[in-house]
Amino acid sequence: MSVIDDYVKEIETLLSTLPLKLSTRIQAENRGDIALYLKVEIVFADGSELHAREYFAALPAFTKIAYSYHYQDNISNMIFRYDNTEHYSEISTYPHHKHLRDTVIHSRETSLKEVVDKILYLLFKTKKHEQ
């Protein structure tokens, strides 16, 4: 197995064991074991959705080149988005940043698993307050 196959398997395992989900969809394009384009969509039990995109180069080492993790509520309003699109050069962590509804703040590079963990924290916190 290649490092690309290993990463895709890791994400598939994450999605298969995810609590509070209604559905998941993964699209993995292994581009000749030298690059990976990954698109993930998760619908959570409250109707919120995560739309994630990652692009990796595998040579000389497996490196994330671009990413976007867009989380929205059940009526498609953005809750937050992490990405590394090269804008907002004034932010200290450029190109990494986080969108929060009407503002953009600094953010270190993050991963799909970290974002999913943050969403689960928010969902469990909300669920606990509803009880």
C-alpha positions as CSV (number, residue, x, y, z in Angstrom):
1,M,0.0,0.0,0.0
2,S,1.1,3.5,-0.7
3,V,1.0,6.5,1.7
4,I,-2.0,7.7,-0.3
5,D,-3.9,4.5,0.2
6,D,-3.0,4.5,3.9
7,Y,-4.4,8.0,4.3
8,V,-7.6,7.3,2.5
9,K,-8.1,4.2,4.6
10,E,-7.5,6.3,7.8
11,I,-10.2,8.8,6.6
12,E,-12.6,5.9,5.7
13,T,-12.2,4.5,9.2
14,L,-12.8,7.9,10.8
15,L,-16.0,8.3,8.8
16,S,-17.3,4.8,9.5
17,T,-16.9,5.2,13.3
18,L,-18.3,8.7,13.5
19,P,-21.1,9.3,16.0
20,L,-24.0,11.7,15.4
21,K,-23.9,11.3,11.6
22,L,-26.7,10.8,9.1
23,S,-24.6,10.2,6.1
24,T,-21.0,10.4,4.8
25,R,-19.6,10.6,1.3
26,I,-16.0,10.4,0.3
27,Q,-14.4,10.9,-3.1
28,A,-10.7,10.0,-3.3
29,E,-8.8,10.6,-6.5
30,N,-5.4,8.9,-6.3
31,R,-3.4,10.6,-9.1
32,G,-0.8,8.0,-9.9
33,D,0.5,7.7,-6.3
34,I,2.0,11.2,-6.7
35,A,-1.0,13.3,-5.6
36,L,-4.3,12.9,-3.9
37,Y,-7.5,14.9,-4.1
38,L,-10.0,14.1,-1.4
39,K,-13.5,15.4,-1.0
40,V,-15.6,14.5,2.0
41,E,-19.2,15.4,2.9
42,I,-20.7,14.6,6.2
43,V,-24.3,15.3,7.3
44,F,-24.7,15.3,11.0
45,A,-27.8,14.3,13.1
46,D,-28.9,18.0,13.5
47,G,-28.8,18.5,9.8
48,S,-25.5,20.5,9.9
49,E,-22.9,19.6,7.2
50,L,-19.2,19.5,6.8
51,H,-17.8,19.9,3.3
52,A,-14.1,19.2,3.2
53,R,-11.5,19.2,0.5
54,E,-7.8,18.3,0.7
55,Y,-5.1,18.1,-1.9
56,F,-1.8,16.3,-1.2
57,A,1.4,15.8,-3.1
58,A,3.2,12.6,-2.3
59,L,6.6,13.4,-3.6
60,P,9.1,13.9,-2.1
61,A,7.0,13.4,1.0
62,F,3.3,13.2,1.7
63,T,2.4,16.9,2.1
64,K,-0.9,18.7,2.3
65,I,-0.9,21.5,-0.3
66,A,-4.4,22.9,0.0
67,Y,-7.4,22.4,2.2
68,S,-10.8,23.7,3.0
69,Y,-13.1,22.5,5.9
70,H,-16.5,24.3,5.6
71,Y,-19.0,23.6,8.4
72,Q,-22.6,24.9,8.0
73,D,-25.9,24.7,9.8
74,N,-29.0,22.9,8.6
75,I,-30.0,25.9,6.5
76,S,-26.6,26.4,4.8
77,N,-25.4,29.3,7.0
78,M,-21.6,29.0,7.5
79,I,-20.6,28.3,11.1
80,F,-16.9,28.2,10.4
81,R,-14.4,27.4,7.6
82,Y,-10.7,26.6,7.9
83,D,-8.6,27.0,4.7
84,N,-5.3,28.0,3.3
85,T,-6.3,29.9,0.3
86,E,-3.7,32.6,-0.2
87,H,-5.6,35.7,0.7
88,Y,-5.8,37.6,4.0
89,S,-2.0,38.1,3.9
90,E,-2.3,40.5,7.0
91,I,-3.1,37.5,9.2
92,S,-0.1,36.3,11.2
93,T,-0.7,32.6,10.2
94,Y,-1.0,33.4,6.5
95,P,-2.0,31.5,4.5
96,H,-3.8,29.5,7.2
97,H,-6.9,31.1,8.6
98,K,-10.4,30.5,9.9
99,H,-13.7,32.2,8.8
100,L,-16.3,32.8,11.5
101,R,-19.5,34.1,10.0
102,D,-18.5,37.8,9.6
103,T,-14.8,37.7,10.5
104,V,-11.5,36.0,9.6
105,I,-9.0,35.1,12.3
106,H,-5.6,33.5,12.5
107,S,-5.4,29.7,12.6
108,R,-2.7,27.1,12.4
109,E,-2.9,24.4,9.8
110,T,-5.5,21.9,10.8
111,S,-6.7,18.4,9.8
112,L,-9.9,16.8,8.9
113,K,-9.8,14.8,12.1
114,E,-9.3,17.9,14.2
115,V,-12.2,19.7,12.5
116,V,-14.5,16.6,13.0
117,D,-13.5,16.5,16.7
118,K,-14.4,20.2,17.1
119,I,-17.8,19.7,15.4
120,L,-18.5,16.7,17.6
121,Y,-17.6,18.7,20.7
122,L,-20.1,21.4,19.6
123,L,-22.8,18.8,18.8
124,F,-22.4,16.9,22.1
125,K,-22.3,20.3,24.0
126,T,-25.6,21.3,22.3
127,K,-27.1,17.9,22.9
128,K,-26.2,18.0,26.6
129,H,-27.8,21.5,27.0
130,E,-31.0,20.3,25.4
131,Q,-31.5,17.5,27.9
